[in-house]
Amino acid sequence: MTTRVLLVSPAMTAAARRGVFGDDEPLDPPGAAQTRRAAGSLPTGCRVLLSPGVRCAQTADALGLGTGLEVPSLAGLDPGRWRGRPLAEVSATEAQAVARWLTEPETAAPGGQSVADVCTRVGRWLDAPRTDTPSGRVVAVVEPEVVRAAAVHATGAPLSAFWRFDVLPLSTTELSGRSGRWNIRLGGPLGAA
């Protein structure tokens, strides 16, 4: 059976606007308002899955998707000890570590994960049989890193392409197919899904 997975990136938070690493905070007022305006634009009757975290749950709720199931395999990239710190600050104090993390997919953030780790985890999830989804349709509100990892996996791109995929807030990326053979539609604005 063909599976359709619609990945929705969450709305903005104050931390995301400031370029803060992996700080799980609620949607800010502009992000929440934008999400409410997009409510009703996603297909219904789909299994709803979430990256663990406040902003993905709040985005799903504001979109009218209800309570989704948090899936650990869909967690965002763990920035380790950089969590809660602005990228500019970390880059100023740990320039070489940040450069390696951004250019060497196997290099993990200190105490965190590498791009390779996330791509492997998301690829395994994507290729797993969808036994919990009889319709074969999934809407997943997931962190941008999960969308990037899915795009790398679906296209067979090298891991070095991970940071080359821009994922806008409240955008959709649709994958259709099955294990080992995926088609991808990148970055549609929410409302045109």
FIVOTI-253593 format. One line per 2 residues: their letters; for each residue x, y, z of C-alpha. Coordinates in steps of 0.001 Angstrom, whole numbers, plus 500000, padded with zeros to 6 digits. Each point is the difference from the previous one (the first is absolute). Layout:
N
A = X Y Z  ...
This chain:
193
MT = 500000 500000 500000  501201 503495 499184
TR = 500572 502152 503053  499590 503764 500043
VL = 501872 501871 502686  499357 503720 500286
LV = 502691 501631 502131  499025 503353 501490
SP = 502667 502201 501554  498891 501757 503183
AM = 499323 503693 500407  502548 502417 501411
TA = 500945 500514 503617  501890 502874 501585
AA = 503056 497735 500367  499907 498994 496335
RR = 499796 503655 498955  503164 500641 502046
GV = 501839 497016 498501  500143 498073 503282
FG = 501020 496331 499901  497223 497513 500728
DD = 498195 501976 502666  496598 498317 500350
EP = 497731 502908 500722  496404 500807 499071
LD = 498937 501833 496877  500342 503752 500227
PP = 496884 502148 499346  500810 500678 496300
GA = 500747 496306 499396  496791 498904 501745
AQ = 497927 502524 498034  501509 498900 496688
TR = 499270 496376 500868  496367 500719 500892
RA = 499560 501743 496628  501161 496806 498263
AG = 497577 497758 501938  497891 497794 497768
SL = 502518 499952 497147  501262 496459 500587
PT = 498374 496746 498931  497757 498279 502524
GC = 499729 496320 500891  503765 499588 500348
RV = 502041 498596 502845  501544 502988 501840
LL = 503555 499600 501279  502287 502480 501720
SP = 503619 500693 500784  500189 500016 503798
GV = 499794 503550 501293  497786 502915 500812
RC = 500103 501910 496717  499046 496997 497854
AQ = 497088 499108 502300  498799 503609 500050
TA = 500308 500293 496226  497930 496831 499478
DA = 497363 501215 502442  499766 503479 498439
LG = 499692 498421 496540  496986 498059 501241
LG = 501741 496620 499806  499293 499236 503635
TG = 502286 497997 502213  502549 498060 498015
LE = 502229 497148 501061  503548 501044 500947
VP = 502481 497735 498225  503554 499881 501432
SL = 501407 499097 496556  498739 503367 498764
AG = 501852 502041 502613  502036 502951 498790
LD = 503778 500133 500009  501339 499995 503578
PG = 502467 502895 500319  501401 498665 503279
RW = 501606 502634 502202  499242 502713 497434
RG = 496278 499701 500841  498471 503348 500890
RP = 502973 502028 498730  499943 502252 496905
LA = 501940 498740 496985  501895 503319 499866
EV = 501206 499573 503579  501062 496377 499508
SA = 501708 500860 496713  501980 502749 501750
TE = 501217 497736 502802  500224 496630 498212
AQ = 500531 500912 496362  501883 496837 499033
AV = 497482 497667 501640  497076 501738 498267
AR = 501816 499946 496651  500680 496259 500297
WL = 496405 499307 501062  498653 501933 496999
TE = 502390 498512 497415  500744 496464 501232
PE = 496736 497991 500206  501554 497408 502335
TA = 501091 502611 502566  497615 500348 502927
AP = 499262 503153 501916  501729 499733 503419
GG = 497798 497643 501998  497471 499929 497152
QS = 499443 498425 496618  501492 500110 496548
VA = 498164 500604 496748  500753 496360 499120
DV = 498250 498855 503201  496836 501934 499156
CT = 499978 498942 496343  500354 496336 500969
RV = 497242 500209 502618  497542 501825 497717
GR = 500818 497747 497027  499227 496900 502073
WL = 496707 501518 501113  499076 500974 496444
DA = 500730 496526 498621  498206 498121 502808
PR = 496690 498424 499002  497011 502228 500847
TD = 498028 497337 501853  498501 502629 502330
TP = 498574 502005 497095  497359 498018 498085
SG = 499335 502869 497568  503711 500335 499203
RV = 499743 503756 500662  502014 501778 502685
VA = 500239 503648 500985  503054 500556 502172
VV = 500822 503328 501645  503760 499711 500331
EP = 503090 502071 500674  501773 501403 496913
EV = 502930 497607 500493  497600 497072 499570
VR = 498762 501473 496708  503623 500414 498842
AA = 500840 496416 500993  496928 498673 498176
AV = 500968 501986 496888  503550 498602 500106
HA = 498661 496459 500396  497264 500269 497360
TG = 502288 501492 497356  503041 497857 500787
AP = 502004 503201 500390  503309 499862 501870
LS = 499865 500919 503686  501935 503159 499168
AF = 496813 501311 498313  498126 500114 503338
WR = 500587 503706 500740  499300 500906 496340
FD = 496249 499372 500416  498314 503143 501334
VL = 496858 499207 501975  497726 502956 500607
PL = 497642 500195 502980  496532 498649 499230
ST = 501056 498487 496685  499112 496546 498756
TE = 502119 497306 498427  498176 497009 498555
LS = 501497 496563 499513  498164 497268 498167
GR = 501057 496457 499295  501323 497192 502135
SG = 503212 498731 501516  502892 500508 497629
RW = 498052 502065 497443  498738 503452 500876
NI = 498815 503003 498033  500252 503374 501682
RL = 498248 503350 499706  501985 502597 501954
GG = 499007 503119 501857  496413 500772 499122
PL = 498574 502836 502084  497359 498900 502433
GA = 496631 500697 498495  501069 498628 496607
A = 500533 496482 501368
